[in-house]
């Protein structure tokens, strides 16, 4: 036989695949939508001010303050989503990192700080990334002793850490100011514009830019090898370790990066108020942020943002507004009085008492009812990730998963799989065809 020789072309380059026109157009449209939304949100306070001025002089300030607080909660929620949603580590003490970021900003910028007359006293723009780094460091310090813990045990340890930090800040009177906290922070200035507690639009823009930066960072992390390692660890730590994932490094990265975004939020929150107080960082903050993640959809950053907006605006703006209207209605209900033996007595009014209680003490009641209804109606959250939705709806009646083709009796299926001659690739239809061929040959 003649030998066929092949000659390799030196310097040949494999042609790159041509990107489909539809995909390029889709990416372009996505970029345009994001750009339009970014411009809209940046201009939002300047649009709201003339519109809300119609309803009263204080309506805009109350609304804008609630929106600024909502942005802070968005930062907290997307940071905790790294730990809970992506890495699968239940953290009930997340408010501790919020407090650490706030007090780091206070130590570096407040006039009451023990560092005031030292070279470490600085301005807001320098203290902001330092708060990010200090919170990340404390995330590593918390994560290091909890590497061998899972589930409920990890939740209890993080809960203890979340209680220790604000109590420590509260008890160190000479360093942190105790109950009154640290006040007199030097607020930032930019291009000659001086920030104050009343410049709500300026604080909104700064916080919004930090939120945009955080979303960009987190999305890049999730799409990287680190993000895939987090999700593999969340699904099965043993399998992830067997595949070569360093669980120690992966867990510490999750804790530190999740804590760092809380440091961002705490630093902006404290400086915008002008003080850091331990009463702002209690356990209820951790529960509220965790509820935002569960409500919005764990593992989906856009769902988490939606959950943060829904719960923060409801808790800080919508529910207080509605309860205030109910209280005003209760105050407008007159009470009947009667004169008995020269003594004027007021007859009780059941409706007035019910409405008064609702207007004064119903904030947490309404909040709890909303959460219970949501968990019963949509347990995976408003906008869950695809994997999370599949986990919660696996084996649903409307999506049956047949075990083995053939008999519907599970015992028959189990007996067939125990047989030594069992071959899962051979179906009942194949067996019938082989039997007919054998009969025709005979």
URQUI-V99475 format. One record per pair of residues at least 24 apart in sequence whose ideal C-beta (glycine too) atoms are under 7 Angstrom apart, sorted by the first residue. I is the first residue (numbers start at 1). GAP is how many residues later the second one is. D is the distance in Angstrom with one decimal. If there is no record, write none. Layout:
# URQUI-V99475
i/gap/d
I/GAP/D
I/GAP/D
This chain:
# URQUI-V99475
i/gap/d
38/174/6.8
41/167/6.0
42/163/6.4
42/166/6.6
45/156/4.2
45/159/5.2
46/155/6.9
61/139/6.5
63/254/6.9
64/136/4.3
64/137/7.0
64/140/6.5
65/135/6.1
66/247/6.3
66/250/4.7
66/251/4.0
67/137/6.5
68/132/6.3
68/135/5.7
68/136/5.4
68/139/6.1
68/204/7.0
69/243/6.3
69/247/5.4
70/238/6.9
70/239/5.8
70/242/4.1
70/243/5.6
71/136/4.3
71/137/6.1
71/140/5.7
72/135/6.7
72/193/5.0
72/196/6.6
72/197/5.1
73/216/6.7
73/219/6.7
73/235/4.9
73/239/4.2
74/137/5.6
74/231/5.6
74/234/4.5
75/135/6.8
75/136/6.0
75/139/6.1
75/186/5.6
75/189/5.7
75/190/3.9
76/186/5.7
76/189/5.0
76/213/4.7
77/212/5.5
77/215/4.5
77/216/5.9
77/227/5.0
77/230/6.8
77/231/4.0
78/136/6.0
78/137/6.7
78/140/5.8
78/183/6.4
78/223/5.9
78/226/5.7
78/227/6.8
79/179/4.9
79/182/3.0
79/183/5.1
80/178/6.0
80/209/5.3
80/210/6.7
80/213/6.0
81/212/5.4
81/217/6.9
81/220/6.5
81/223/4.7
82/136/6.7
82/172/5.8
82/175/5.5
82/176/4.2
83/171/5.3
83/172/6.3
83/175/3.9
84/206/6.9
84/209/5.8
84/214/6.3
85/208/6.0
85/213/4.0
85/214/4.2
85/219/6.8
86/136/6.5
86/141/6.5
86/144/4.3
86/145/6.0
86/148/6.6
86/213/6.2
87/143/4.4
87/146/6.0
87/147/5.8
87/164/6.9
87/167/3.8
88/145/6.5
88/146/3.0
89/65/6.1
89/162/6.7
89/165/6.2
90/61/6.9
90/64/5.8
90/65/4.4
91/67/4.6
92/63/5.0
92/66/5.0
92/67/4.1
92/70/6.2
92/194/5.6
93/65/4.1
93/66/5.5
93/68/4.3
93/69/2.4
93/193/6.0
94/68/6.9
94/168/6.2
94/192/4.7
94/195/5.7
95/67/5.5
95/186/4.8
95/187/6.7
95/188/6.7
95/190/4.0
95/191/4.4
96/65/5.5
96/66/4.6
96/69/3.8
97/38/4.8
97/41/6.4
97/42/6.4
97/162/4.0
97/165/3.7
97/166/6.1
98/164/4.7
98/167/6.0
98/168/4.5
98/183/5.5
98/187/6.4
99/66/5.3
99/67/5.6
99/70/6.3
99/167/6.3
99/179/7.0
99/182/3.6
100/34/6.3
100/35/5.1
100/38/5.3
100/65/6.7
100/163/6.3
100/166/6.7
101/30/4.4
101/34/4.8
101/161/5.9
101/162/3.3
101/163/6.5
101/164/6.5
101/165/2.8
101/166/4.8
102/164/3.7
102/165/6.5
102/167/6.0
102/168/3.7
102/174/4.3
103/66/6.1
103/73/6.6
103/173/5.2
104/26/6.3
104/27/4.3
104/30/4.6
104/159/6.9
104/163/6.6
105/26/5.2
105/80/7.0
105/162/4.0
105/165/4.9
105/166/5.5
106/76/3.9
106/79/6.2
106/164/5.7
106/170/4.0
109/76/4.6
109/77/4.9
109/162/6.7
110/72/4.4
110/73/6.5
110/74/5.2
110/75/4.7
111/73/3.5
112/65/6.1
112/70/5.1
112/71/5.8
112/72/5.3
113/69/5.8
114/61/5.9
123/63/6.1
123/65/6.5
124/62/7.0
124/63/6.5
124/64/3.7
124/147/5.6
125/63/6.1
127/140/6.5
128/139/5.3
131/132/4.6
131/133/6.9
131/135/6.6
131/136/3.7
132/128/4.9
132/131/4.9
132/132/5.4
134/129/6.3
135/124/4.6
135/125/5.2
135/127/5.7
135/128/2.6
136/120/4.2
136/121/6.8
136/123/5.7
136/124/3.9
136/127/6.9
138/121/6.1
139/116/4.2
139/117/4.0
139/119/6.4
139/120/3.0
139/121/6.8
140/112/5.4
140/115/6.5
140/116/4.8
142/113/6.0
143/108/5.7
143/109/4.8
143/112/3.4
143/113/6.9
144/108/6.8
147/101/5.7
147/104/5.8
162/121/6.2
162/124/5.5
163/120/6.7
166/112/4.4
166/115/4.8
166/116/6.3
169/109/4.6
170/108/4.3
181/94/5.1
181/95/5.0
181/96/3.6
181/97/6.5
182/93/6.3
182/94/5.2
183/91/6.2
183/92/3.9
185/85/6.9
185/86/5.2
185/89/5.4
185/90/6.9
187/84/6.0
187/87/6.9
197/75/6.7
197/76/6.5
197/77/5.4
203/69/4.7
206/62/6.8
207/61/5.5
210/54/5.8
210/58/6.6
214/47/5.5
214/50/6.7
215/86/6.6
218/83/6.1
219/82/6.6
226/27/6.2
230/24/5.9
288/27/6.9
291/80/6.1
294/87/6.2
295/79/5.7
295/86/5.8
295/87/6.4
296/85/5.3
296/86/5.5
296/87/6.3
297/83/6.4
297/84/3.2
297/85/5.9
297/86/4.5
297/87/3.7
297/88/6.4
297/91/6.7
298/83/6.5
298/90/5.8
299/86/3.9
299/88/6.9
299/89/5.3
300/83/5.5
300/84/6.0
300/85/4.3
302/81/6.0
303/78/5.6
303/79/5.9
303/80/3.3
303/81/6.2
306/76/5.6
306/77/5.7
307/74/6.7
307/75/6.3
315/52/6.2
319/44/5.4
319/47/5.4
319/48/6.7
320/43/6.8
323/35/6.8
323/36/5.0
323/39/5.6
323/40/6.3
324/35/6.9
326/29/5.5
326/32/5.2
326/33/4.2
327/29/6.8
327/32/2.9
327/33/6.5
329/26/5.9
330/25/3.6
330/26/4.4
330/29/5.6
